[in-house]
Amino acid sequence: MIKVMIIFGTRPEAIKLAPIIKELEKREETVPLVCVTAQHREMLDQVLEYMEIKTDYDLNIMKQGQTLSEITTKALVGLEEIIKQAKPDVVLVQGDTTTTFSGALAAFYNMVPIAHVEAGLRTYEKYVPFPEEMNRQMVSRLADFNFAPTEETKQNLLKEGKDENTIYVTGNTAIDALKLTVKEQIVENVKDNEKIILLTVHRRENIGKNMENIFNAVNKIAKEYKNIKIIYPIHKNPKVREIANRMLKDQNNIEIIEPLEVIEFHNLLNKSYLVLTDSGGIQEEAPSLGKPVLVLRDTTERPEGIKAGTLKLVGTNEKIIYEETKKLLENKYEYDKMAKASNPYGDGFASQRIVDTIIEKLKDK
């Protein structure tokens, strides 16, 4: 039996790893060992409960206001102990969080092979997004299995000198996860004739003036279009909450709500007309559901969506955000061009490919 230790700590990681854990549970050749750092406690637990994932190890490192150094060191020390005890055949991490980097480093220090899901995403800007860009670059240096979601991410890894025999193009497991979550549901407090704009803003690099610019543009749209409802599931970060509550509280058609459980969020996304976001995962999920995405960042590590036409980079300039949102609300041709573009992120079978590869490569070792 191949012991696969899956290490994660945040809600987005849990969503994207859930289909792999389910796939590992189905196979006779593999034993999944689920290990969480709980870098995000509350939001992580929502996903674990909905997806019916039981944890084998829980470091529970979440502490209010902790620094990146604290997360890294607590996770590294705790994970090393667990890896020594469990003796996995491979450690599997996802994406670019501080838990991802700590998990890969702990595995490396104990000479355990590392599998990296969603490998090869790049902006090549050290601090954008921060700290994610350097987390994923450092994990790529350590990884033995690089599960790249697209051909473009594979090319990034090849340019960096990774052995082609360690790279596998699988599609993105975010698409697999939608098969577990999206159902026909009614979105509460939304009238039949209202178009929903889903807003998510939380990135560290946007806190401050950039976020104020975004919210000014959102306010203008809300004032001008009374038949739309802007729904903003707000991040737990107190700095984000302070700016949002100060700037968005006076508009009747802007609704600030608490973070949603994954099923509620995916179904709200499915009911939305368009998306304004600075998040990462939504850039993959929304195109799968035919929703245009305006990305509130100057760069994205998901250029495939830009090329396919499902995403558009609008940055944090108030005027550009306002004009591009207005265009999608008023111009059916521009809207359809984005909504009907082909999804570059896969067919929903990435998890099967990943598990097949792990079994094939490790079954005789």
C-alpha positions as a printed NumPy array, in Angstrom:
array([[  0.   ,   0.   ,   0.   ],
       [  1.275,   3.469,  -0.933],
       [  0.956,   5.919,   1.987],
       [  0.146,   9.364,   0.567],
       [  0.309,  12.183,   3.124],
       [ -1.78 ,  15.149,   1.996],
       [ -0.742,  18.364,   3.784],
       [ -2.834,  21.543,   3.659],
       [ -3.987,  24.397,   5.869],
       [ -6.38 ,  26.761,   4.07 ],
       [ -9.836,  26.594,   2.547],
       [ -8.718,  26.929,  -1.113],
       [ -6.227,  24.078,  -0.649],
       [ -8.926,  21.896,   0.932],
       [-11.327,  22.535,  -1.962],
       [ -8.721,  21.584,  -4.562],
       [ -7.394,  18.577,  -2.646],
       [-10.776,  17.091,  -1.694],
       [-11.25 ,  15.355,  -5.094],
       [ -7.755,  13.811,  -4.81 ],
       [ -8.444,  12.552,  -1.274],
       [-11.73 ,  11.021,  -2.498],
       [ -9.884,   9.384,  -5.391],
       [ -7.157,   8.006,  -3.086],
       [ -9.842,   6.552,  -0.785],
       [-11.361,   4.659,  -3.73 ],
       [ -8.132,   2.948,  -4.784],
       [ -6.941,  -0.347,  -3.329],
       [ -3.277,   0.617,  -3.796],
       [ -3.297,   3.832,  -1.726],
       [ -3.829,   4.96 ,   1.867],
       [ -4.456,   8.72 ,   2.248],
       [ -3.101,  10.318,   5.433],
       [ -4.797,  13.707,   5.82 ],
       [ -2.708,  16.26 ,   7.716],
       [ -3.892,  19.845,   8.295],
       [ -1.964,  22.738,   9.775],
       [ -5.217,  24.731,  10.111],
       [ -3.457,  27.9  ,   8.96 ],
       [ -7.092,  29.051,   8.465],
       [ -9.172,  27.25 ,  11.105],
       [-12.798,  28.238,  10.648],
       [-12.887,  28.422,   6.862],
       [-10.952,  25.164,   6.549],
       [-13.341,  23.305,   8.868],
       [-16.341,  24.332,   6.733],
       [-14.849,  22.503,   3.736],
       [-13.756,  19.437,   5.698],
       [-17.251,  19.053,   7.116],
       [-19.059,  19.493,   3.803],
       [-16.694,  17.208,   1.887],
       [-16.77 ,  14.623,   4.711],
       [-12.985,  14.556,   5.031],
       [-11.611,  13.162,   8.273],
       [ -8.191,  14.361,   9.374],
       [ -5.518,  11.993,  10.656],
       [ -3.293,  14.787,  11.987],
       [ -4.204,  18.363,  12.979],
       [ -1.535,  20.864,  14.059],
       [ -4.113,  23.595,  14.786],
       [ -1.557,  26.403,  14.436],
       [ -4.097,  29.191,  13.794],
       [ -3.519,  32.24 ,  15.973],
       [ -4.942,  35.746,  15.523],
       [ -2.495,  38.128,  13.848],
       [  0.289,  35.577,  13.383],
       [  3.157,  36.467,  11.066],
       [  4.319,  34.472,   8.05 ],
       [  7.441,  33.496,  10.003],
       [  5.323,  32.104,  12.838],
       [  3.154,  30.087,  10.431],
       [  6.246,  28.724,   8.662],
       [  8.164,  27.704,  11.778],
       [  5.188,  26.224,  13.646],
       [  4.134,  24.244,  10.581],
       [  7.687,  23.074,   9.799],
       [  8.417,  21.789,  13.309],
       [  4.992,  20.161,  13.682],
       [  5.036,  18.532,  10.243],
       [  8.526,  17.119,  10.711],
       [  7.351,  15.231,  13.799],
       [  4.309,  13.841,  11.963],
       [  6.33 ,  12.771,   8.898],
       [  8.84 ,  10.949,  11.136],
       [  5.989,   9.181,  12.904],
       [  3.832,   8.292,   9.864],
       [  6.644,   7.477,   7.395],
       [  4.665,   8.328,   4.227],
       [  5.824,   7.162,   0.78 ],
       [  5.054,  10.575,  -0.695],
       [  3.957,  13.981,   0.627],
       [  1.413,  15.811,  -1.505],
       [  0.971,  19.599,  -1.293],
       [ -1.125,  22.003,  -3.347],
       [ -0.574,  25.476,  -4.736],
       [  1.362,  28.22 ,  -3.019],
       [  0.433,  28.809,   0.621],
       [  2.877,  29.049,   3.501],
       [  1.64 ,  25.594,   4.588],
       [  2.489,  24.278,   1.086],
       [  6.06 ,  25.529,   1.359],
       [  6.468,  24.278,   4.949],
       [  5.061,  20.86 ,   4.005],
       [  7.441,  20.496,   1.066],
       [ 10.417,  21.619,   3.147],
       [  9.573,  19.188,   5.982],
       [  9.292,  16.349,   3.445],
       [ 12.626,  17.336,   1.864],
       [ 14.39 ,  17.413,   5.251],
       [ 13.155,  13.844,   5.805],
       [ 13.986,  12.681,   2.257],
       [ 10.376,  11.893,   1.39 ],
       [  9.317,  12.418,  -2.274],
       [  7.202,  15.539,  -2.836],
       [  4.204,  15.788,  -5.173],
       [  3.116,  19.331,  -6.043],
       [ -0.452,  19.815,  -7.283],
       [ -1.026,  22.956,  -9.406],
       [  2.671,  23.291, -10.204],
       [  4.23 ,  25.886, -12.492],
       [  2.011,  28.948, -11.969],
       [  4.136,  32.09 , -12.221],
       [  4.051,  35.87 , -12.358],
       [  7.87 ,  36.078, -12.004],
       [  7.37 ,  39.108,  -9.743],
       [  8.827,  38.392,  -6.33 ],
       [  6.211,  40.233,  -4.283],
       [  3.138,  39.748,  -6.519],
       [  1.271,  37.879,  -5.173],
       [  2.984,  37.929,  -1.784],
       [  4.099,  35.523,  -0.375],
       [  2.593,  33.039,  -2.852],
       [  4.888,  33.655,  -5.822],
       [  8.045,  32.707,  -3.944],
       [  6.321,  29.881,  -2.048],
       [  5.466,  28.111,  -5.304],
       [  8.845,  28.786,  -6.895],
       [ 10.617,  27.295,  -3.882],
       [  8.32 ,  24.249,  -3.828],
       [  9.112,  23.666,  -7.511],
       [ 12.809,  23.409,  -6.65 ],
       [ 11.985,  20.619,  -4.177],
       [  9.216,  18.688,  -5.951],
       [  9.674,  15.21 ,  -7.448],
       [  6.22 ,  15.114,  -9.079],
       [  5.033,  18.332, -10.735],
       [  1.317,  18.15 , -11.546],
       [  0.954,  21.112, -13.913],
       [ -2.637,  22.165, -14.667],
       [ -1.918,  23.38 , -18.233],
       [  0.638,  23.167, -21.025],
       [  1.693,  26.746, -20.252],
       [  2.516,  25.908, -16.627],
       [  4.528,  22.917, -17.865],
       [  6.554,  25.271, -20.104],
       [  7.333,  27.497, -17.09 ],
       [  8.791,  24.505, -15.267],
       [ 10.835,  23.416, -18.288],
       [ 12.276,  26.925, -18.634],
       [ 13.375,  26.682, -14.997],
       [ 15.248,  23.452, -15.691],
       [ 12.83 ,  20.862, -14.296],
       [ 13.234,  17.376, -15.755],
       [ 10.405,  16.805, -18.25 ],
       [  9.952,  13.277, -16.866],
       [  8.797,  14.776, -13.544],
       [  6.096,  16.994, -15.122],
       [  2.546,  15.772, -15.77 ],
       [ -0.16 ,  17.975, -17.351],
       [ -3.363,  17.028, -15.533],
       [ -5.861,  19.905, -15.677],
       [ -6.841,  21.721, -12.495],
       [ -8.525,  19.919,  -9.598],
       [-10.656,  23.045,  -8.989],
       [-12.778,  21.846, -11.923],
       [-13.082,  18.376, -10.349],
       [-14.274,  20.018,  -7.111],
       [-17.162,  21.78 ,  -8.868],
       [-18.635,  18.357,  -9.667],
       [-18.903,  17.773,  -5.905],
       [-20.432,  21.139,  -5.033],
       [-22.547,  22.798,  -7.743],
       [-26.238,  21.984,  -7.479],
       [-29.429,  23.828,  -8.413],
       [-29.984,  26.139,  -5.476],
       [-31.891,  29.361,  -4.871],
       [-29.761,  32.293,  -3.758],
       [-31.493,  34.014,  -0.856],
       [-32.474,  37.717,  -0.935],
       [-32.048,  38.024,  -4.716],
       [-35.03 ,  39.01 ,  -6.89 ],
       [-35.645,  37.266, -10.208],
       [-34.753,  40.305, -12.334],
       [-31.558,  41.155, -10.402],
       [-28.158,  40.391, -11.895],
       [-25.613,  39.316,  -9.314],
       [-22.061,  40.655,  -9.373],
       [-19.915,  38.5  ,  -7.108],
       [-17.129,  40.521,  -5.483],
       [-14.14 ,  39.028,  -3.651],
       [-11.28 ,  41.276,  -2.54 ],
       [ -8.693,  40.342,   0.069],
       [ -5.116,  40.241,  -1.288],
       [ -2.44 ,  41.669,   0.999],
       [ -0.997,  43.808,  -1.798],
       [ -4.417,  45.434,  -2.392],
       [ -5.033,  46.49 ,   1.227],
       [ -4.993,  50.295,   1.447],
       [ -5.275,  52.658,  -1.531],
       [ -5.807,  49.89 ,  -4.106],
       [ -8.762,  48.511,  -2.162],
       [-10.242,  51.981,  -1.791],
       [-10.016,  52.447,  -5.582],
       [-11.796,  49.117,  -6.116],
       [-14.576,  49.985,  -3.679],
       [-15.033,  53.455,  -5.228],
       [-15.622,  51.789,  -8.612],
       [-18.014,  49.253,  -7.046],
       [-19.977,  52.086,  -5.398],
       [-20.335,  53.888,  -8.747],
       [-21.652,  50.732, -10.427],
       [-24.115,  50.109,  -7.569],
       [-25.448,  53.68 ,  -7.769],
       [-25.834,  53.586, -11.541],
       [-27.419,  50.136, -11.941],
       [-30.307,  49.546,  -9.566],
       [-31.187,  46.183, -11.162],
       [-27.933,  44.576, -10.014],
       [-26.991,  43.213,  -6.625],
       [-23.335,  43.146,  -5.599],
       [-22.656,  40.365,  -3.095],
       [-19.37 ,  40.453,  -1.215],
       [-18.449,  37.479,   1.002],
       [-15.94 ,  39.36 ,   3.106],
       [-12.578,  37.983,   4.207],
       [-11.806,  37.526,   7.909],
       [ -8.839,  39.949,   7.757],
       [ -9.739,  42.906,  10.077],
       [ -7.964,  45.408,   7.78 ],
       [-10.118,  44.313,   4.821],
       [-13.258,  44.536,   6.978],
       [-12.467,  48.036,   8.182],
       [-12.094,  49.419,   4.631],
       [-15.139,  47.542,   3.285],
       [-17.458,  48.525,   6.14 ],
       [-16.34 ,  52.142,   5.926],
       [-16.76 ,  52.438,   2.146],
       [-19.6  ,  50.101,   1.12 ],
       [-22.137,  50.393,   3.935],
       [-24.374,  53.074,   2.36 ],
       [-25.453,  51.211,  -0.804],
       [-28.696,  49.219,  -0.602],
       [-27.723,  46.931,  -3.474],
       [-24.318,  45.996,  -2.02 ],
       [-24.583,  43.141,   0.437],
       [-21.581,  42.323,   2.613],
       [-21.909,  38.798,   3.978],
       [-19.761,  36.469,   6.057],
       [-17.501,  33.971,   4.215],
       [-19.603,  31.2  ,   2.71 ],
       [-19.198,  27.475,   2.988],
       [-17.805,  25.998,  -0.199],
       [-21.127,  24.64 ,  -1.506],
       [-22.849,  27.99 ,  -0.927],
       [-19.991,  29.892,  -2.54 ],
       [-19.847,  27.706,  -5.654],
       [-23.604,  27.919,  -6.058],
       [-23.569,  31.71 ,  -5.634],
       [-20.834,  31.787,  -8.272],
       [-23.026,  29.653, -10.536],
       [-25.925,  32.126, -10.14 ],
       [-23.771,  35.22 , -10.693],
       [-23.755,  37.276, -13.875],
       [-20.1  ,  38.283, -13.596],
       [-17.234,  38.274, -11.103],
       [-14.918,  40.985,  -9.78 ],
       [-12.041,  39.366,  -7.898],
       [ -8.425,  39.537,  -6.795],
       [ -8.533,  35.854,  -5.766],
       [ -6.729,  33.022,  -7.524],
       [ -8.976,  29.962,  -7.551],
       [-12.045,  31.824,  -8.768],
       [-10.125,  32.6  , -11.965],
       [-10.331,  28.855, -12.7  ],
       [-13.778,  28.101, -11.271],
       [-15.769,  30.919, -12.89 ],
       [-14.798,  30.105, -16.519],
       [-15.946,  26.518, -15.919],
       [-19.38 ,  27.927, -15.124],
       [-19.419,  30.431, -18.013],
       [-18.932,  33.556, -15.87 ],
       [-16.777,  36.469, -17.12 ],
       [-14.098,  37.497, -14.621],
       [-12.549,  40.938, -14.184],
       [ -9.295,  40.379, -12.281],
       [ -8.521,  43.186,  -9.812],
       [ -4.758,  42.766, -10.092],
       [ -2.013,  43.974, -12.434],
       [ -0.645,  40.472, -13.029],
       [ -2.009,  36.95 , -12.901],
       [ -0.335,  33.568, -12.664],
       [ -3.226,  32.215, -14.751],
       [ -2.476,  33.698, -18.2  ],
       [ -4.32 ,  30.829, -19.928],
       [ -7.616,  32.428, -18.887],
       [ -6.539,  35.789, -20.309],
       [ -5.56 ,  34.175, -23.634],
       [ -8.779,  32.153, -23.776],
       [-10.758,  35.352, -23.158],
       [-12.555,  34.236, -19.983],
       [-10.531,  36.583, -17.754],
       [ -9.58 ,  40.215, -18.184],
       [ -6.934,  42.013, -16.103],
       [ -8.324,  45.378, -14.975],
       [ -5.899,  46.204, -12.148],
       [ -6.945,  48.511,  -9.328],
       [ -7.607,  51.688, -11.303],
       [-11.054,  53.003, -10.362],
       [-11.896,  54.309, -13.849],
       [-10.868,  51.093, -15.656],
       [-12.773,  48.825, -13.233],
       [-15.884,  50.989, -13.628],
       [-15.68 ,  51.111, -17.442],
       [-14.969,  47.383, -17.913],
       [-17.8  ,  46.379, -15.548],
       [-20.17 ,  48.78 , -17.316],
       [-19.181,  47.276, -20.68 ],
       [-20.117,  43.763, -19.53 ],
       [-23.414,  44.975, -18.08 ],
       [-24.445,  46.849, -21.24 ],
       [-22.766,  45.118, -24.191],
       [-24.167,  41.626, -24.853],
       [-21.52 ,  40.879, -27.499],
       [-18.641,  41.663, -25.093],
       [-20.344,  39.654, -22.348],
       [-20.939,  36.582, -24.54 ],
       [-17.383,  36.721, -25.865],
       [-16.097,  36.146, -22.315],
       [-18.904,  33.892, -21.045],
       [-18.697,  31.487, -23.984],
       [-14.916,  31.288, -24.326],
       [-13.51 ,  27.777, -23.916],
       [-12.349,  26.835, -20.43 ],
       [ -8.558,  26.286, -20.448],
       [ -8.395,  24.592, -17.044],
       [ -9.384,  21.014, -17.779],
       [-12.155,  18.46 , -18.006],
       [-12.787,  17.537, -14.361],
       [-10.595,  14.4  , -14.322],
       [ -7.337,  15.875, -12.979],
       [ -7.564,  13.928,  -9.7  ],
       [ -7.732,  10.588, -11.491],
       [ -4.643,  11.447, -13.545],
       [ -2.72 ,  12.53 , -10.436],
       [ -3.557,   9.362,  -8.483],
       [ -2.852,   7.152, -11.522],
       [  0.62 ,   8.708, -11.813],
       [  1.43 ,   8.287,  -8.112],
       [  0.414,   4.613,  -8.217],
       [  2.309,   3.927, -11.433],
       [  5.522,   5.554, -10.204],
       [  5.514,   4.305,  -6.594],
       [  3.858,   0.865,  -6.703],
       [  7.137,  -1.076,  -6.979],
       [  9.241,   1.095,  -4.662]])
